[in-house]
Structure formats: structure tokens, C-alpha cells
């Protein structure tokens, strides 16, 4: 069932005036397209250099975030060191996440 508002909208859309396109429309589009810089395909090496250049900013937040991510990756990738001579009161982060030890 159609609503009367839909019929009114259809009638308004049909009765609107459509302006014809100007005769030089195609030429204006071509002229404008020539002025815009075109994107070219990048090799993987150029793409990687561009990514590195975008993140080469002297902002401390990027340095801190990068250091935290790098430290986390290194910390979880190293195996837990088992040293019998070490002091048992010093616990490493990996000791808390070990699957064979119970959490206090």
C-alpha cells in the first residue's frame, strides 16, 4: 500500500524542471582532470618507504607507543629464564602469565 506522501513526492519529482547540461561540460571535465595529480602505482619498496616517512614524526606519543609495543613483543617472545641461583622474591612478568603456575 502506497502512502499519499509517496505519491506527492513522486509527482513533485516528475514535475521538477531539469536543466540541460552546458555544451562545454565535457571539455571542463577534461580540463579539470588534467590539473589534478594522478595517483600512480607504487612498488612494494616505495610503499614501505612512504609508510615509514609518514610515521617519522617527532611526536613523543609515537615514540612512547612504539617503545611499549616493542617491549611487549620482546617480553612475550623471550622464554622464561629458569635460574636456580636467582632470588625467588624477584618475579618477572612472564612468571605471572605462565600456564603451570597458579596466580596468587
C-alpha positions in Angstrom: 0.0 0.0 0.0 1.4 3.3 -1.1 1.3 6.3 1.2 -0.2 9.6 -0.1 3.2 11.2 0.8 4.9 8.8 -1.6 2.5 9.8 -4.4 3.1 13.5 -3.7 6.9 13.0 -3.7 6.7 11.1 -7.0 4.6 13.9 -8.5 7.0 16.5 -7.4 10.0 14.7 -8.7 8.3 14.2 -12.1 7.2 17.9 -12.3 10.6 19.4 -11.5 12.5 21.2 -14.2 15.7 19.6 -15.4 18.3 21.9 -16.7 20.2 20.7 -19.8 23.9 20.3 -19.5 26.1 23.1 -20.9 27.7 22.3 -24.2 31.2 22.6 -22.9 30.7 20.3 -19.9 32.9 17.5 -21.3 35.8 20.0 -22.0 35.5 21.4 -18.5 35.7 17.9 -17.0 38.8 17.0 -19.1 40.5 20.3 -18.2 39.9 19.9 -14.5 41.0 16.2 -14.6 44.3 17.3 -16.3 45.0 19.7 -13.4 44.6 17.1 -10.7 47.6 15.0 -9.8 47.2 11.4 -10.9 48.0 8.5 -8.5 50.5 6.1 -9.8 51.0 2.5 -8.7 53.8 2.1 -6.2 56.2 -0.8 -5.9 56.3 -2.6 -2.5 59.6 -0.9 -1.6 58.2 2.6 -2.4 55.1 1.8 -0.5 57.2 0.8 2.6 59.3 3.9 2.3 56.2 6.1 2.2 54.7 4.4 5.2 58.0 4.9 7.2 58.1 8.6 6.1 54.6 9.1 7.3 55.4 7.8 10.8 58.7 9.7 11.0 57.3 12.4 13.2 59.0 13.9 16.2 56.0 13.4 18.5 56.7 11.8 21.9 53.4 9.9 21.8 54.5 7.8 18.8 57.9 7.1 20.4 56.3 6.0 23.6 53.7 3.9 21.9 56.4 2.2 19.7 58.6 1.5 22.7 55.7 0.0 24.6 54.7 -2.2 21.7 58.3 -3.3 21.1 58.8 -4.1 24.8 55.7 -6.1 24.9 56.6 -8.1 21.8 60.1 -8.8 23.1 58.9 -9.6 26.6 56.4 -12.2 25.4 58.7 -13.7 22.8 61.5 -14.5 25.2 61.2 -17.8 27.1 61.1 -17.6 30.9 64.6 -17.9 32.3 64.9 -20.6 34.9 67.8 -19.8 37.2 68.2 -21.6 40.5 70.7 -19.1 41.8 68.3 -16.1 41.4 66.4 -14.6 44.3 62.9 -16.0 44.5 61.4 -12.7 45.7 62.0 -11.1 42.4 59.3 -12.1 39.9 59.3 -11.4 36.3 56.3 -10.5 34.2 56.4 -13.8 32.4 56.1 -15.7 35.7 52.6 -14.3 36.1 51.5 -15.5 32.8 53.0 -18.9 32.9 50.4 -21.7 32.5 51.8 -24.1 35.0 51.9 -21.7 38.0 48.8 -20.6 39.9 48.0 -17.0 40.3 48.0 -15.8 44.0 
